[in-house]
Amino acid sequence: MKRIFFQTLASGFYSGYSPIVSGTTGTVPAWLIAYYLIGGNLSTLAGVAVITTVLSIWIAGEAENFYGHDSKKIVIDEWAGMFIALLFVPFSLTNYAIAFVAFRIFDVIKIPPAAQAERLPRGWGVTMDDVVAGIQANLATQIVIFVIGYYGA
């Protein structure tokens, strides 16, 4: 029972089981939750981001016992990073799509300090590189939104 609990949550309700681009596929449910259920409510999004990050550290660490270190099936860390990438982003489909793409890019390329954060032990390393990627994606998204607004592109 304990194993099923951790598998379900760590894999983002099995969205991390996708045979192709599991990180991206595993991020989609978090984006959908943020867009359709949270809908731009900043305090709710911030709470969800904090809770998901804390839970991710614990759950990813436990899930490594049967998935192995930083398995592609573990995507709860992507959820935490995606929620962080959306913080303070003005609510719109376009802005949230920009944040999604930015998060996936930063999560894949791991610009420092994300690469260093990934080397932390167990659930900390699994989660913190995505937290850093979420912060980087958030900043990039804010810049893109500002440039689009300023230049009317």
DSSP file (Angstrom, degrees, kcal/mol; ACC not computed):
  #  RESIDUE AA STRUCTURE BP1 BP2  ACC     N-H-->O    O-->H-N    N-H-->O    O-->H-N    TCO  KAPPA ALPHA  PHI   PSI    X-CA   Y-CA   Z-CA
    1    1 A M     >        0   0    0      0, 0.0     4,-2.2     0, 0.0     5,-0.1   0.000 360.0 360.0 360.0 -43.1    0.0    0.0    0.0
    2    2 A K  H  >  +     0   0    0      1,-0.2     4,-2.3     2,-0.2     5,-0.2   0.903 360.0  51.5 -60.7 -41.7    2.8    2.4    0.9
    3    3 A R  H  > S+     0   0    0      1,-0.2     4,-2.8     2,-0.2    -1,-0.2   0.913 109.1  49.2 -62.8 -43.7    4.5    1.7   -2.4
    4    4 A I  H  > S+     0   0    0      2,-0.2     4,-2.7     1,-0.2     5,-0.2   0.900 109.4  53.7 -63.4 -40.8    1.3    2.4   -4.4
    5    5 A F  H  X S+     0   0    0     -4,-2.2     4,-2.1     1,-0.2     5,-0.2   0.951 113.9  40.3 -57.2 -52.0    0.9    5.7   -2.5
    6    6 A F  H  X S+     0   0    0     -4,-2.3     4,-2.8     1,-0.2     5,-0.3   0.875 114.9  52.2 -69.7 -37.2    4.4    6.9   -3.3
    7    7 A Q  H  X S+     0   0    0     -4,-2.8     4,-2.0    -5,-0.2     7,-0.4   0.933 110.4  48.9 -62.3 -44.8    4.2    5.7   -6.9
    8    8 A T  H  <>S+     0   0    0     -4,-2.7     5,-3.3    -5,-0.2     6,-0.6   0.938 119.5  35.9 -62.1 -48.6    0.9    7.5   -7.5
    9    9 A L  H ><5S+     0   0    0     -4,-2.1     3,-1.6    -5,-0.2    -2,-0.2   0.923 116.8  51.0 -74.1 -44.0    2.0   10.8   -6.1
   10   10 A A  H 3<5S+     0   0    0     -4,-2.8    65,-3.1     1,-0.3    66,-1.7   0.864 111.7  48.7 -62.3 -35.4    5.7   10.7   -7.3
   11   11 A S  T 3X>S-     0   0    0     -4,-2.0     5,-2.5    -5,-0.3     4,-0.7   0.309 117.6-110.9 -88.4  10.2    4.6    9.9  -10.9
   12   12 A G  T X45S-     0   0    0     -3,-1.6     3,-1.0     1,-0.2    -3,-0.2   0.951  83.2 -42.2  61.0  49.2    2.0   12.7  -10.9
   13   13 A F  T 34<S-     0   0    0     -5,-3.3    -1,-0.2     1,-0.2    -4,-0.1   0.900 114.9 -53.7  58.3  42.6   -0.9   10.2  -10.9
   14   14 A Y  T >45S+     0   0    0     -6,-0.6     3,-1.3    -7,-0.4    -1,-0.2   0.500 108.2 122.0  72.5   9.7    1.1    8.1  -13.5
   15   15 A S  G X<5 +     0   0    0     -3,-1.0     3,-1.0    -4,-0.7    -3,-0.2   0.750  69.0  64.7 -68.9 -21.4    1.6   10.9  -15.9
   16   16 A G  G 3 <S+     0   0    0     -5,-2.5    -1,-0.2    57,-0.3    -4,-0.1   0.488  82.4  78.9 -77.6  -2.8    5.3   10.3  -15.5
   17   17 A Y  G <   +     0   0    0     -3,-1.3    -1,-0.2    -6,-0.3    -2,-0.1   0.443  61.3 126.8 -84.5   0.3    4.9    6.8  -17.1
   18   18 A S    <   -     0   0    0     -3,-1.0     4,-0.3     4,-0.2     8,-0.1  -0.358  59.5-141.9 -58.9 133.5    4.8    8.3  -20.6
   19   19 A P  S    S+     0   0    0      0, 0.0     2,-0.4     0, 0.0    -1,-0.2   0.690  85.8  51.1 -73.9 -16.3    7.4    6.5  -22.8
   20   20 A I  S    S-     0   0    0      1,-0.2     5,-0.2     2,-0.1    -2,-0.0  -0.972 126.2 -14.1-124.6 140.1    8.2    9.7  -24.5
   21   21 A V     >  +     0   0    0     -2,-0.4     4,-2.9     1,-0.1     3,-0.3   0.869  69.1 176.8  37.7  59.0    9.2   13.1  -22.9
   22   22 A S  H  > S+     0   0    0     -4,-0.3     4,-2.7     1,-0.2    -4,-0.2   0.827  74.4  57.4 -61.2 -32.4    7.9   12.0  -19.5
   23   23 A G  H  > S+     0   0    0      2,-0.2     4,-0.9     1,-0.2    -1,-0.2   0.924 111.9  40.5 -63.7 -43.7    9.0   15.2  -17.9
   24   24 A T  H >> S+     0   0    0     -3,-0.3     4,-1.3     2,-0.2     3,-0.6   0.933 117.5  47.6 -69.6 -46.5    6.9   17.3  -20.3
   25   25 A T  H 3< S+     0   0    0     -4,-2.9     3,-0.2     1,-0.2    -2,-0.2   0.885 111.9  51.9 -61.0 -38.3    4.0   14.9  -20.1
   26   26 A G  H 3< S+     0   0    0     -4,-2.7     4,-0.4    -5,-0.3    -1,-0.2   0.702 106.4  54.3 -71.9 -19.6    4.3   14.8  -16.4
   27   27 A T  H <X S+     0   0    0     -4,-0.9     4,-2.0    -3,-0.6     3,-0.4   0.768  90.2  76.9 -82.5 -27.7    4.2   18.6  -16.2
   28   28 A V  H  X S+     0   0    0     -4,-1.3     4,-2.7    -3,-0.2     5,-0.2   0.882  89.9  53.0 -54.9 -46.3    1.0   18.9  -18.2
   29   29 A P  H  > S+     0   0    0      0, 0.0     4,-2.6     0, 0.0    -1,-0.2   0.901 108.9  50.4 -60.4 -37.3   -1.4   18.0  -15.3
   30   30 A A  H  > S+     0   0    0     -4,-0.4     4,-2.6    -3,-0.4    -2,-0.2   0.918 111.3  48.5 -63.8 -42.1    0.2   20.6  -13.0
   31   31 A W  H  X S+     0   0    0     -4,-2.0     4,-2.8     2,-0.2     5,-0.2   0.920 111.8  49.4 -62.7 -43.4   -0.3   23.2  -15.8
   32   32 A L  H  X>S+     0   0    0     -4,-2.7     4,-2.9     2,-0.2     5,-0.7   0.901 110.8  49.8 -63.4 -41.3   -3.9   22.1  -16.2
   33   33 A I  I  X>S+     0   0    0     -4,-2.6     5,-2.3    -5,-0.2     4,-1.6   0.939 113.6  46.3 -60.6 -47.0   -4.5   22.3  -12.5
   34   34 A A  I  <>S+     0   0    0     -4,-2.6     5,-1.6     3,-0.2     6,-0.7   0.918 119.9  38.7 -63.2 -43.5   -3.0   25.8  -12.4
   35   35 A Y  I  <5S+     0   0    0     -4,-2.8    -2,-0.2     3,-0.2    -3,-0.2   0.949 128.8  26.2 -75.2 -49.1   -4.9   27.1  -15.4
   36   36 A Y  I  <5S+     0   0    0     -4,-2.9    -3,-0.2    -5,-0.2    -2,-0.2   0.827 132.4  28.4 -90.4 -32.5   -8.3   25.5  -14.9
   37   37 A L  I  <<S+     0   0    0     -4,-1.6    -3,-0.2    -5,-0.7    -4,-0.1   0.857 130.5  32.1 -98.2 -41.0   -8.6   24.9  -11.2
   38   38 A I  I > <S-     0   0    0     -5,-2.3     3,-1.5     6,-0.0    -3,-0.2   0.860  82.8-172.0 -85.1 -37.9   -6.5   27.7   -9.6
   39   39 A G  T 3 < -     0   0    0     -5,-1.6    -4,-0.2    -6,-0.4     3,-0.1   0.787  68.4 -44.7  56.1  38.4   -7.3   30.1  -12.4
   40   40 A G  T 3  S+     0   0    0     -6,-0.7     2,-1.0     1,-0.3    -1,-0.3   0.529  88.4 147.3  88.9   4.2   -4.9   32.9  -11.5
   41   41 A N    <>  -     0   0    0     -3,-1.5     4,-2.7    -7,-0.2    -1,-0.3  -0.655  32.5-162.4 -76.2 103.6   -5.6   33.0   -7.8
   42   42 A L  H  > S+     0   0    0     -2,-1.0     4,-2.8     1,-0.2     5,-0.2   0.876  83.2  49.9 -60.4 -44.1   -2.2   34.1   -6.5
   43   43 A S  H  > S+     0   0    0      2,-0.2     4,-2.1     1,-0.2    -1,-0.2   0.900 114.1  45.7 -66.0 -38.5   -2.6   33.1   -2.9
   44   44 A T  H  > S+     0   0    0      2,-0.2     4,-2.8     1,-0.2    -2,-0.2   0.931 113.8  49.1 -66.6 -45.2   -3.9   29.6   -3.8
   45   45 A L  H  X S+     0   0    0     -4,-2.7     4,-2.6     1,-0.2    -2,-0.2   0.912 111.2  49.7 -60.9 -43.1   -1.1   29.1   -6.4
   46   46 A A  H  X S+     0   0    0     -4,-2.8     4,-2.4     2,-0.2    -1,-0.2   0.919 112.3  47.9 -62.7 -43.7    1.6   30.2   -3.9
   47   47 A G  H  X S+     0   0    0     -4,-2.1     4,-2.7    -5,-0.2     5,-0.2   0.921 112.7  47.9 -61.8 -44.7    0.2   27.8   -1.3
   48   48 A V  H  X S+     0   0    0     -4,-2.8     4,-2.8     1,-0.2     5,-0.2   0.895 110.8  52.4 -63.6 -40.3    0.0   25.0   -3.8
   49   49 A A  H  X S+     0   0    0     -4,-2.6     4,-2.1    -5,-0.2    -2,-0.2   0.927 113.0  43.6 -62.0 -45.3    3.6   25.7   -4.9
   50   50 A V  H  X S+     0   0    0     -4,-2.4     4,-2.5     2,-0.2     5,-0.2   0.948 116.6  45.7 -66.2 -48.8    5.0   25.6   -1.4
   51   51 A I  H  X S+     0   0    0     -4,-2.7     4,-2.8     1,-0.2     5,-0.2   0.920 113.9  48.9 -61.8 -44.2    3.0   22.5   -0.4
   52   52 A T  H  X S+     0   0    0     -4,-2.8     4,-2.5    -5,-0.2    28,-0.2   0.890 111.0  50.8 -64.1 -39.2    4.0   20.7   -3.6
   53   53 A T  H  X S+     0   0    0     -4,-2.1     4,-1.8    -5,-0.2    -2,-0.2   0.943 113.1  44.4 -63.7 -47.9    7.6   21.6   -3.2
   54   54 A V  H  X S+     0   0    0     -4,-2.5     4,-1.5     1,-0.2    -2,-0.2   0.936 116.5  46.2 -62.6 -46.9    7.8   20.3    0.4
   55   55 A L  H  X S+     0   0    0     -4,-2.8     4,-3.5    -5,-0.2     5,-0.3   0.878 108.1  58.0 -63.3 -36.9    5.8   17.2   -0.5
   56   56 A S  H  X S+     0   0    0     -4,-2.5     4,-2.7    -5,-0.2     5,-0.4   0.900 102.4  53.1 -61.2 -41.8    8.1   16.6   -3.5
   57   57 A I  H  X S+     0   0    0     -4,-1.8     4,-1.3     2,-0.2    -1,-0.2   0.933 117.8  37.4 -59.2 -45.5   11.2   16.5   -1.5
   58   58 A W  H  X S+     0   0    0     -4,-1.5     4,-2.1     2,-0.2    -2,-0.2   0.953 120.7  43.6 -70.9 -51.8    9.7   13.8    0.8
   59   59 A I  H  X S+     0   0    0     -4,-3.5     4,-2.8     1,-0.2    -3,-0.2   0.901 114.0  49.6 -66.9 -42.2    7.8   11.8   -1.9
   60   60 A A  H  X S+     0   0    0     -4,-2.7     4,-1.5    -5,-0.3    -1,-0.2   0.898 110.2  52.4 -63.8 -39.1   10.6   11.9   -4.5
   61   61 A G  H  < S+     0   0    0     -4,-1.3     4,-0.4    -5,-0.4    -2,-0.2   0.915 113.5  42.9 -61.8 -42.9   13.1   10.7   -1.8
   62   62 A E  H >< S+     0   0    0     -4,-2.1     3,-1.5     1,-0.2     4,-0.3   0.892 110.5  56.0 -68.8 -39.9   10.8    7.8   -0.9
   63   63 A A  H >X S+     0   0    0     -4,-2.8     4,-2.7     1,-0.3     3,-1.4   0.776  92.9  69.9 -66.8 -25.8   10.1    7.0   -4.5
   64   64 A E  H 3X S+     0   0    0     -4,-1.5     4,-1.3     1,-0.3    -1,-0.3   0.762  83.9  73.5 -62.3 -22.4   13.8    6.6   -5.3
   65   65 A N  H <4 S+     0   0    0     -3,-1.5    -1,-0.3    -4,-0.4    -2,-0.2   0.792 117.2  15.3 -62.3 -28.0   13.7    3.5   -3.1
   66   66 A F  H <4 S+     0   0    0     -3,-1.4    -2,-0.2    -4,-0.3    -1,-0.2   0.621 132.7  44.1-120.7 -20.0   11.9    1.6   -5.9
   67   67 A Y  H  < S-     0   0    0     -4,-2.7    -3,-0.2     1,-0.2    -2,-0.1   0.725 104.5-123.8 -91.8 -25.4   12.3    3.8   -9.0
   68   68 A G    ><  -     0   0    0     -4,-1.3     3,-1.2    -5,-0.4    -1,-0.2  -0.298  52.9 -27.6  96.8 169.5   16.0    4.6   -8.6
   69   69 A H  T 3  S-     0   0    0      1,-0.3    -8,-0.1    -2,-0.1    54,-0.0  -0.364 125.0 -19.9 -64.6 125.6   17.7    7.9   -8.3
   70   70 A D  T 3  S-     0   0    0     -2,-0.2    -1,-0.3   -10,-0.2    -9,-0.0   0.829  85.8-167.9  46.7  45.5   15.9   10.7  -10.1
   71   71 A S    X   -     0   0    0     -3,-1.2     3,-1.4     1,-0.1    -1,-0.1  -0.239  30.8-121.5 -59.1 148.1   13.9    8.3  -12.3
   72   72 A K  T 3  S+     0   0    0      1,-0.3    -1,-0.1    -5,-0.1    -2,-0.1   0.698 111.3  67.2 -65.4 -18.4   12.1    9.9  -15.3
   73   73 A K  T 3  S+     0   0    0     -6,-0.1     2,-0.8   -56,-0.1   -57,-0.3   0.729  80.7  87.1 -74.2 -21.1    8.9    8.4  -13.8
   74   74 A I    <   +     0   0    0     -3,-1.4   -63,-0.3     1,-0.2   -64,-0.1  -0.713  45.4 150.8 -81.7 113.1    9.2   10.8  -10.8
   75   75 A V     >  +     0   0    0    -65,-3.1     4,-1.7    -2,-0.8     3,-0.4   0.334  40.0  98.8-126.3   4.4    7.4   14.0  -12.0
   76   76 A I  H  > S+     0   0    0    -66,-1.7     4,-1.9     1,-0.2   -20,-0.2   0.833  84.5  59.0 -61.6 -28.2    6.1   15.5   -8.7
   77   77 A D  H  > S+     0   0    0    -67,-0.2     4,-2.4     1,-0.2    -1,-0.2   0.858 101.3  53.4 -67.5 -34.9    9.2   17.7   -8.9
   78   78 A E  H  > S+     0   0    0     -3,-0.4     4,-2.7     2,-0.2    -1,-0.2   0.877 105.6  54.6 -64.3 -37.1    8.1   19.0  -12.3
   79   79 A W  H  X S+     0   0    0     -4,-1.7     4,-2.4     2,-0.2    -2,-0.2   0.941 108.8  47.2 -60.6 -47.2    4.7   19.9  -10.7
   80   80 A A  H  X S+     0   0    0     -4,-1.9     4,-2.0   -28,-0.2    -2,-0.2   0.938 114.2  47.0 -60.0 -47.5    6.5   22.0   -8.0
   81   81 A G  H  X S+     0   0    0     -4,-2.4     4,-2.4     1,-0.2    -1,-0.2   0.877 111.2  51.5 -62.8 -38.8    8.7   23.7  -10.7
   82   82 A M  H  X S+     0   0    0     -4,-2.7     4,-1.1     2,-0.2    -1,-0.2   0.918 109.0  49.7 -66.5 -42.9    5.7   24.4  -12.9
   83   83 A F  H  X S+     0   0    0     -4,-2.4     4,-0.6     1,-0.2     3,-0.3   0.898 112.6  48.3 -62.4 -38.8    3.7   26.0  -10.1
   84   84 A I  H >< S+     0   0    0     -4,-2.0     3,-1.0     1,-0.2    -2,-0.2   0.895 106.1  57.2 -66.9 -40.0    6.7   28.2   -9.2
   85   85 A A  H 3< S+     0   0    0     -4,-2.4    -1,-0.2     1,-0.2    -2,-0.2   0.769 107.9  49.4 -61.2 -25.1    7.1   29.2  -12.9
   86   86 A L  H >< S+     0   0    0     -4,-1.1     3,-1.9    -3,-0.3    -1,-0.2   0.568  80.0 120.0 -93.0 -10.1    3.5   30.5  -12.9
   87   87 A L  T << S-     0   0    0     -3,-1.0   -45,-0.0    -4,-0.6    -3,-0.0  -0.331  89.1  -0.4 -59.3 132.6    3.8   32.6   -9.7
   88   88 A F  T 3  S+     0   0    0      1,-0.2    -1,-0.3   -48,-0.1    -2,-0.1   0.523  94.7 136.7  65.8   7.7    3.0   36.3  -10.4
   89   89 A V    <   -     0   0    0     -3,-1.9    -1,-0.2     1,-0.1     3,-0.1  -0.751  66.7-108.4 -82.6 125.0    2.5   35.6  -14.1
   90   90 A P        -     0   0    0      0, 0.0     2,-0.5     0, 0.0     5,-0.1  -0.304  42.0-104.6 -55.4 131.7   -0.6   37.5  -15.2
   91   91 A F  S    S+     0   0    0    -51,-0.2     2,-0.3     4,-0.1     3,-0.1  -0.446  70.3 116.5 -69.9 113.3   -3.4   34.9  -15.8
   92   92 A S  S  > S-     0   0    0     -2,-0.5     4,-2.6     1,-0.1     5,-0.3  -0.934  70.4-112.5-164.3 157.6   -4.0   34.3  -19.5
   93   93 A L  H  > S+     0   0    0     -2,-0.3     4,-2.1     1,-0.2     5,-0.2   0.917 117.7  49.1 -60.1 -43.8   -3.7   31.3  -21.8
   94   94 A T  H  > S+     0   0    0      2,-0.2     4,-2.4     1,-0.2    -1,-0.2   0.940 112.8  45.9 -62.3 -48.9   -0.8   33.0  -23.7
   95   95 A N  H  > S+     0   0    0      1,-0.2     4,-2.2     2,-0.2    -1,-0.2   0.901 114.0  48.1 -63.5 -41.4    1.1   33.9  -20.6
   96   96 A Y  H  X S+     0   0    0     -4,-2.6     4,-2.1     2,-0.2    -1,-0.2   0.851 110.6  52.1 -68.9 -33.4    0.7   30.4  -19.0
   97   97 A A  H  X S+     0   0    0     -4,-2.1     4,-2.4    -5,-0.3     5,-0.2   0.904 108.7  50.7 -66.9 -40.6    1.7   28.8  -22.3
   98   98 A I  H  X S+     0   0    0     -4,-2.4     4,-2.7     1,-0.2    -2,-0.2   0.926 110.9  49.1 -60.7 -44.7    4.9   30.9  -22.3
   99   99 A A  H  X S+     0   0    0     -4,-2.2     4,-2.7     2,-0.2    -2,-0.2   0.885 109.6  52.2 -63.4 -39.4    5.6   29.9  -18.7
  100  100 A F  H  X S+     0   0    0     -4,-2.1     4,-2.4     2,-0.2    -2,-0.2   0.956 112.9  43.4 -61.6 -50.6    5.1   26.2  -19.6
  101  101 A V  H  X S+     0   0    0     -4,-2.4     4,-2.3     1,-0.2    -2,-0.2   0.917 114.5  50.6 -62.8 -43.5    7.5   26.3  -22.6
  102  102 A A  H  X S+     0   0    0     -4,-2.7     4,-2.8    -5,-0.2     5,-0.3   0.917 110.3  50.0 -61.2 -43.2   10.0   28.4  -20.6
  103  103 A F  H  X S+     0   0    0     -4,-2.7     4,-2.7     1,-0.2     5,-0.2   0.931 110.2  49.0 -62.5 -44.8    9.9   25.9  -17.7
  104  104 A R  H  X S+     0   0    0     -4,-2.4     4,-1.8     2,-0.2    -1,-0.2   0.905 112.9  48.5 -63.1 -39.8   10.4   22.9  -19.9
  105  105 A I  H  X S+     0   0    0     -4,-2.3     4,-2.7     2,-0.2     5,-0.3   0.961 115.0  43.4 -63.6 -51.1   13.4   24.6  -21.6
  106  106 A F  H  X S+     0   0    0     -4,-2.8     4,-1.6     1,-0.2     5,-0.4   0.845 112.4  53.8 -66.1 -32.6   15.0   25.6  -18.3
  107  107 A D  H  < S+     0   0    0     -4,-2.7    -1,-0.2    -5,-0.3    -2,-0.2   0.873 113.8  42.3 -67.8 -35.8   14.3   22.2  -16.8
  108  108 A V  H  < S+     0   0    0     -4,-1.8    -2,-0.2    -5,-0.2    -1,-0.2   0.922 118.7  41.0 -77.0 -45.2   16.0   20.4  -19.7
  109  109 A I  H  < S-     0   0    0     -4,-2.7    -2,-0.2    -5,-0.2    -3,-0.2   0.721  89.1-152.9 -82.6 -19.4   19.1   22.7  -20.1
  110  110 A K     <  -     0   0    0     -4,-1.6     5,-0.4    -5,-0.3    -3,-0.1   0.929   9.3-160.4  49.8  65.1   19.8   23.1  -16.4
  111  111 A I    >   -     0   0    0     -5,-0.4     3,-2.4     3,-0.1    -1,-0.1  -0.541  42.2 -56.3 -69.8 136.7   21.5   26.5  -16.3
  112  112 A P  T 3  S+     0   0    0      0, 0.0    -1,-0.1     0, 0.0    -2,-0.0  -0.256 126.8  31.8 -53.6 140.1   23.5   26.9  -13.0
  113  113 A P  T 3> S+     0   0    0      0, 0.0     4,-2.4     0, 0.0     5,-0.2  -0.946 114.8  64.6 -92.9  13.8   22.6   26.8  -10.2
  114  114 A A  H <> S+     0   0    0     -3,-2.4     4,-1.8     1,-0.2    -3,-0.1   0.912 101.8  51.9 -62.0 -41.7   20.0   24.2  -11.4
  115  115 A A  H  4 S+     0   0    0     -5,-0.4     4,-0.5     1,-0.2    -1,-0.2   0.892 112.2  46.0 -62.4 -39.3   22.8   21.7  -12.4
  116  116 A Q  H >4 S+     0   0    0      1,-0.2     3,-1.1     2,-0.2    -1,-0.2   0.885 109.1  55.0 -70.4 -38.7   24.4   22.1   -8.9
  117  117 A A  H >< S+     0   0    0     -4,-2.4     3,-1.7     1,-0.3    12,-0.3   0.839  98.3  63.9 -63.1 -33.0   21.0   21.7   -7.1
  118  118 A E  T 3< S+     0   0    0     -4,-1.8    -1,-0.3     1,-0.3    -2,-0.2   0.742  93.6  62.9 -63.2 -22.9   20.4   18.4   -8.9
  119  119 A R  T <  S+     0   0    0     -3,-1.1    -1,-0.3    -4,-0.5    -2,-0.2   0.480  76.9 111.4 -84.3  -2.2   23.5   17.0   -7.1
  120  120 A L  S <  S-     0   0    0     -3,-1.7     5,-0.2    -4,-0.2     2,-0.1  -0.312  81.7 -85.3 -64.6 157.6   21.9   17.4   -3.7
  121  121 A P  S >> S-     0   0    0      0, 0.0     3,-1.4     0, 0.0     4,-1.0  -0.358  73.3 -41.7 -72.7 146.9   21.0   14.1   -2.0
  122  122 A R  H 3> S+     0   0    0      1,-0.3     4,-1.9     2,-0.2     3,-0.5   0.027 125.6   1.2  46.8-130.9   17.8   12.1   -2.6
  123  123 A G  H 3> S+     0   0    0      1,-0.2     4,-2.1   -66,-0.2     5,-0.3   0.752 128.3  63.0 -62.9 -25.2   14.5   14.1   -2.8
  124  124 A W  H <> S+     0   0    0     -3,-1.4     4,-3.0     2,-0.2     5,-0.2   0.940 107.6  41.3 -63.9 -46.8   16.4   17.4   -2.4
  125  125 A G  H  X S+     0   0    0     -4,-1.0     4,-1.0    -3,-0.5    -2,-0.2   0.873 113.8  52.9 -68.9 -37.5   18.3   16.9   -5.6
  126  126 A V  H  < S+     0   0    0     -4,-1.9     4,-0.4     1,-0.1    -1,-0.2   0.907 121.7  30.7 -62.2 -41.4   15.3   15.6   -7.5
  127  127 A T  H >X S+     0   0    0     -4,-2.1     4,-1.8    -5,-0.2     3,-0.8   0.888 109.7  61.0 -87.9 -43.3   13.2   18.6   -6.5
  128  128 A M  H 3X S+     0   0    0     -4,-3.0     4,-2.5     1,-0.3     5,-0.2   0.793  98.1  57.2 -68.0 -29.0   15.5   21.6   -6.1
  129  129 A D  H 3X S+     0   0    0     -4,-1.0     4,-2.2   -12,-0.3    -1,-0.3   0.871 110.4  46.9 -65.8 -32.8   16.8   21.6   -9.7
  130  130 A D  H <> S+     0   0    0     -3,-0.8     4,-2.4    -4,-0.4    -2,-0.2   0.833 109.0  53.7 -75.8 -32.4   13.1   22.0  -10.8
  131  131 A V  H  X S+     0   0    0     -4,-1.8     4,-2.2     2,-0.2    -2,-0.2   0.940 111.9  45.1 -62.9 -46.7   12.6   24.7   -8.2
  132  132 A V  H  X S+     0   0    0     -4,-2.5     4,-2.7     1,-0.2    -2,-0.2   0.924 113.0  50.1 -62.9 -44.3   15.5   26.6   -9.7
  133  133 A A  H  X S+     0   0    0     -4,-2.2     4,-2.8     1,-0.2    -1,-0.2   0.873 109.4  52.9 -61.8 -36.3   14.3   25.9  -13.2
  134  134 A G  H  X S+     0   0    0     -4,-2.4     4,-2.3     2,-0.2    -1,-0.2   0.903 110.0  46.8 -64.6 -41.9   10.9   27.2  -12.1
  135  135 A I  H  X S+     0   0    0     -4,-2.2     4,-2.4     2,-0.2    -2,-0.2   0.928 114.1  47.6 -64.9 -44.9   12.4   30.4  -10.8
  136  136 A Q  H  X S+     0   0    0     -4,-2.7     4,-2.4     1,-0.2    -2,-0.2   0.917 113.2  48.2 -62.3 -43.3   14.5   30.9  -14.0
  137  137 A A  H  X S+     0   0    0     -4,-2.8     4,-2.8     2,-0.2    -1,-0.2   0.884 109.7  53.5 -64.6 -38.4   11.4   30.2  -16.2
  138  138 A N  H  X S+     0   0    0     -4,-2.3     4,-2.6     2,-0.2    -2,-0.2   0.943 110.4  46.0 -61.8 -47.9    9.4   32.6  -14.1
  139  139 A L  H  X S+     0   0    0     -4,-2.4     4,-2.1     1,-0.2    -2,-0.2   0.921 114.1  48.2 -61.0 -44.4   11.9   35.4  -14.6
  140  140 A A  H  X S+     0   0    0     -4,-2.4     4,-2.6     1,-0.2    -1,-0.2   0.902 111.4  50.8 -63.2 -40.7   12.2   34.6  -18.4
  141  141 A T  H  X S+     0   0    0     -4,-2.8     4,-2.9     2,-0.2     5,-0.2   0.920 108.4  51.3 -62.9 -44.4    8.4   34.6  -18.7
  142  142 A Q  H  X S+     0   0    0     -4,-2.6     4,-2.2     1,-0.2    -1,-0.2   0.897 111.3  48.7 -60.2 -40.0    8.1   38.0  -16.9
  143  143 A I  H  X S+     0   0    0     -4,-2.1     4,-2.8     2,-0.2    -2,-0.2   0.932 111.9  48.0 -65.6 -46.1   10.7   39.4  -19.3
  144  144 A V  H  X S+     0   0    0     -4,-2.6     4,-2.8     1,-0.2     5,-0.2   0.921 112.4  49.1 -61.7 -44.0    8.9   38.0  -22.4
  145  145 A I  H  X S+     0   0    0     -4,-2.9     4,-2.4     2,-0.2    -1,-0.2   0.907 112.5  48.7 -62.5 -41.4    5.5   39.3  -21.2
  146  146 A F  H  X S+     0   0    0     -4,-2.2     4,-3.0    -5,-0.2     5,-0.2   0.936 112.5  47.3 -63.3 -46.4    7.1   42.8  -20.5
  147  147 A V  H  X S+     0   0    0     -4,-2.8     4,-2.8     2,-0.2     6,-0.4   0.920 112.8  49.0 -63.3 -44.3    8.7   42.9  -24.0
  148  148 A I  H  X>S+     0   0    0     -4,-2.8     4,-1.0    -5,-0.2     5,-0.9   0.925 116.0  44.0 -60.6 -43.9    5.5   41.8  -25.7
  149  149 A G  H  <5S+     0   0    0     -4,-2.4    -2,-0.2    -5,-0.2    -1,-0.2   0.888 116.2  46.6 -67.7 -39.8    3.5   44.4  -23.8
  150  150 A Y  H  <5S+     0   0    0     -4,-3.0    -2,-0.2     1,-0.2    -3,-0.2   0.909 122.9  32.2 -71.3 -43.4    6.1   47.2  -24.3
  151  151 A Y  H  <5S-     0   0    0     -4,-2.8    -1,-0.2    -5,-0.2    -2,-0.2   0.482 101.7-127.9 -95.4  -2.8    6.7   46.6  -28.0
  152  152 A G  T  <5       0   0    0     -4,-1.0    -3,-0.2    -5,-0.3    -4,-0.1   0.800 360.0 360.0  64.3  28.9    3.1   45.5  -28.7
  153  153 A A      <       0   0    0     -5,-0.9    -1,-0.1    -6,-0.4    -4,-0.1   0.493 360.0 360.0 -74.0 360.0    4.3   42.4  -30.5
